[in-house]
Amino acid sequence: MPNAGRNSKEAKKTKMNVRKGDTVVVLSGKDKGRRGKIIRVEMDDQKVVIEGINIAKKHMKPRGKMMQGGIIDQEAPLPRSKVMLVCPRCSKPSRVARTRVEGHLVRQCHQCGEVIDR
């Protein structure tokens, strides 16, 4: 069976154009047009968690004496296709180009040509 693992998650892994700490803009949904900083990237599910965006209510049960129960607001993951990177130099949402600089593969802004990676 040479095609046994073809549809598994390992075979579908793709590179993401955004990383933790990047500023992104939401392209669609209830938070369309809002900007925020990425606090977590989930590579397996191809999702990102953005600070202060896509807030969901979570009902928490009290655990032990110290933790109080109740309704908590927390950020829910968004698909990576719904966000676009904001260039730090021109402050515009931009697609990402991958170019080689001094032997390293870096991300580059399509609009102004600025290298995004530090």
Backbone torsions as a table, in degrees:
resi	resn	phi	psi	omega
1	MET	NA	83.7	-176.7
2	PRO	-70.4	-22.6	-178.2
3	ASN	-101.1	24.3	-173.3
4	ALA	-60.6	-43.0	-175.8
5	GLY	-98.2	18.4	-172.4
6	ARG	-63.6	-38.8	-177.0
7	ASN	-97.7	9.0	-180.0
8	SER	-75.3	165.1	-178.4
9	LYS	-64.4	-30.6	-179.4
10	GLU	-64.6	-33.7	-178.7
11	ALA	-76.2	-22.3	-174.9
12	LYS	-95.0	-2.7	-175.8
13	LYS	-58.6	128.8	176.0
14	THR	-126.1	162.5	178.6
15	LYS	-79.2	146.8	179.6
16	MET	-102.5	144.7	-179.1
17	ASN	-85.0	-6.7	-179.4
18	VAL	-121.4	153.8	-179.7
19	ARG	-133.2	169.1	176.7
20	LYS	-60.7	133.0	179.7
21	GLY	95.9	-13.0	178.5
22	ASP	-73.5	148.7	172.0
23	THR	-92.1	131.2	-178.4
24	VAL	-131.1	162.2	174.6
25	VAL	-117.7	140.3	-179.4
26	VAL	-83.1	130.8	-174.7
27	LEU	-90.2	-29.0	-177.7
28	SER	-152.1	163.3	179.0
29	GLY	103.6	-168.6	-174.9
30	LYS	-68.5	-22.4	-179.5
31	ASP	-105.1	25.6	-176.9
32	LYS	-56.1	131.7	177.9
33	GLY	89.7	-11.8	-179.4
34	ARG	-81.5	147.4	179.4
35	ARG	-110.2	150.0	177.6
36	GLY	-165.0	170.7	-179.0
37	LYS	-99.9	138.2	179.4
38	ILE	-74.3	127.4	179.0
39	ILE	-105.2	-19.8	178.7
40	ARG	-155.3	143.0	176.8
41	VAL	-120.8	127.1	178.0
42	GLU	-105.4	99.3	-174.6
43	MET	-66.6	-39.2	-177.1
44	ASP	-63.1	-40.1	-177.5
45	ASP	-96.3	-3.4	-177.8
46	GLN	58.0	48.0	-179.0
47	LYS	-130.0	158.5	177.9
48	VAL	-129.9	150.6	175.3
49	VAL	-112.3	124.8	-174.8
50	ILE	-113.2	137.1	-176.9
51	GLU	-62.5	119.9	175.3
52	GLY	78.1	9.3	-177.3
53	ILE	-124.9	146.5	-178.4
54	ASN	59.4	54.5	-178.6
55	ILE	-75.1	130.4	177.4
56	ALA	-123.6	151.1	177.8
57	LYS	-89.7	135.4	178.3
58	LYS	-125.5	130.6	179.3
59	HIS	-90.3	117.9	-177.0
60	MET	-108.6	136.6	176.7
61	LYS	-91.7	139.9	179.1
62	PRO	-65.1	135.0	179.6
63	ARG	-119.5	109.8	179.7
64	GLY	77.3	-168.9	-176.7
65	LYS	-83.2	-28.5	-172.2
66	MET	-83.5	-37.7	-173.9
67	MET	-86.6	128.3	-179.8
68	GLN	-93.3	140.0	178.6
69	GLY	-85.6	174.7	178.1
70	GLY	142.3	-167.1	-179.5
71	ILE	-99.0	125.0	-176.6
72	ILE	-116.6	137.8	173.4
73	ASP	-90.8	129.2	177.0
74	GLN	-145.6	158.2	-178.9
75	GLU	-75.7	133.7	176.5
76	ALA	-102.5	152.7	-179.6
77	PRO	-67.6	147.3	175.2
78	LEU	-116.7	145.8	174.5
79	PRO	-63.5	145.5	-176.8
80	ARG	-65.3	-21.9	-179.7
81	SER	-74.2	-12.3	-179.3
82	LYS	-94.2	0.9	179.5
83	VAL	-124.9	153.4	177.0
84	MET	-133.7	138.8	-178.7
85	LEU	-65.6	139.4	175.1
86	VAL	-101.6	125.3	-179.0
87	CYS	-66.7	131.7	179.2
88	PRO	-68.1	-23.6	-177.5
89	ARG	-86.6	-51.1	-175.1
90	CYS	-97.6	-4.6	177.4
91	SER	57.9	29.0	178.3
92	LYS	-116.3	146.8	173.2
93	PRO	-64.5	134.7	-174.6
94	SER	-145.5	149.4	170.6
95	ARG	-72.3	165.2	-174.8
96	VAL	-113.7	130.7	173.3
97	ALA	-103.7	149.0	176.0
98	ARG	-111.0	120.5	-179.8
99	THR	-130.5	160.8	178.0
100	ARG	-96.5	127.1	176.2
101	VAL	-129.5	116.5	179.9
102	GLU	53.9	41.0	176.5
103	GLY	84.0	-4.4	180.0
104	HIS	-109.1	143.5	176.5
105	LEU	-85.1	120.4	-176.8
106	VAL	-124.9	160.0	176.0
107	ARG	-89.5	144.3	-176.7
108	GLN	-137.0	141.8	178.3
109	CYS	-71.9	133.8	178.9
110	HIS	-73.2	-27.3	-174.3
111	GLN	-80.1	-50.6	-174.2
112	CYS	-110.9	-11.2	178.6
113	GLY	84.7	5.2	-178.9
114	GLU	-68.9	138.2	174.5
115	VAL	-78.0	122.5	-174.5
116	ILE	-83.1	-38.6	-179.3
117	ASP	-69.4	145.2	-178.0
118	ARG	-79.4	NA	NA
